[in-house]
């Protein structure tokens, strides 16, 4: 597999998160490349950006250790590599719709499902019409 050094266009959707539930829903959509807790095992995880390009995490560049003592401060920056692969809008819609069906909050799932069906762009899948 060939990789290209390129940077994702945010927001991005985490393709590697397998357990879509109320607790993990806030981790699905990333608005930047910063991480806020050390426990995240992101190595080799894949993300799809706002243009349909798929990126793999190749590492994390941690900042100074003292930052972890500051509430809500980022502790590192994720390094991505473009996998030289893309996902079409319809493929992403199908993927997200199949994952949404697993959510335990059925009201939120229905709202997001309708948003995904109407979406005309990757950003609209992630953010709705406010993008």
N, C-alpha and C positions, 0 to 999 in steps of 0.2 A: 504494500500500500504506500503510495507516494503522499508526502505531506508537504504543505506549502506554508511558509512563514507569512501569516496574515492575521489580522485582528478581527474578532467578531463585532458585529454591529448589535448593540444592545437595544432593547431587552432580548434575552435568550431564554430558551426553554431547556431544562435539564432532561435529556432523553434517558439518562441512566437511572433515574429515580423510579424504582419498580413499585413501591408501595404508596400509591396515591391515596391519602386519607386526610382527615381534618388536621392532623398534626403536621403532616409533611407538605401541605398545600403551599405554605409560605416559602418553601425551598425550591419550588418548581420554576419560578420565573426569576431570573437574575437581571438586575438593572445595571450592574457594573461587574468588574472583575475582582472585587474585594471580598475577603472572607472575614468572619467575625468570631469564629470559634475554632479551636485546634482539632476538635474531634472529627471534622469533616474528612472523609476518605474519598478524595476526588481524583486521585491518580487514574488515568486512562478513561475517565468518565467522558461521555459525549454530550454536547450541547448543540442546539440549532439556533442560529441567530435570526435577526429580523429580515434577512434576505434569503433565507433557506439554506445557507451554507452550514455544514456540519463540522464542528471543531472537537478536538480531543484535548483533555487536560494533560499537559506534559510535566507539570510541577507547580509548586507554590513557592513564591519568594516571600519569606517571612520578614516582617519588620522587626525593629528592636523589641526585645522581650518585655520591657516595661509597659508597652502599649496594652498588654492583656489585662492590666489592672485598671484601665480607664473604661468605664461603662460605655458600651456601644461604639467603641473605637475599633477600626479594622486592624487585624493583626497580620494580614498578608495579602498578596496579590497573586491571583491565579494566572498561570502562563498557559496559553492555548496554542494549538497548531491546527491549521486548516487541513482536513482529511482529503481534500480534493474530491469531495462528494457533496451533493446537494439533495434536498428533499423537496418535492413539489408541494405547492400549497394544498392540493387535494390529498396527498399522502399524509401531510402533517395533520390535516383536519381529521382524517380517518384514525390516525394514531391517537390524537387527543380525545376524540369521541369515545374510542374504546376504553381509554383510561378513565375518563370522566364517569363512565358507567360504574366504576368500582368505588366511587366516593360514597361515604356514609351519610353525608349531608345532602339529601336528595333535592332540597330546595335550591341550594347553591349549585348542585350538579345540573339541574334543569336550566337555571339561568345561564351558566357557562356554556351548556350544550347549545342553547339558542344563539348565543354570541358567536360560537365557533361556526355554526351552520351559515350565519349571515356574513361572516368575515370575508373581506376581499383582499386582505393582506396578512402577513405573518404577525405584524404588530397588533392587528385587530383580534387575532386569536388570543394573544397574550393579554391585551389591555382593553379590548372592546373598542367602541367608537371614540373614546377619548384620546386616542393616539394622534 
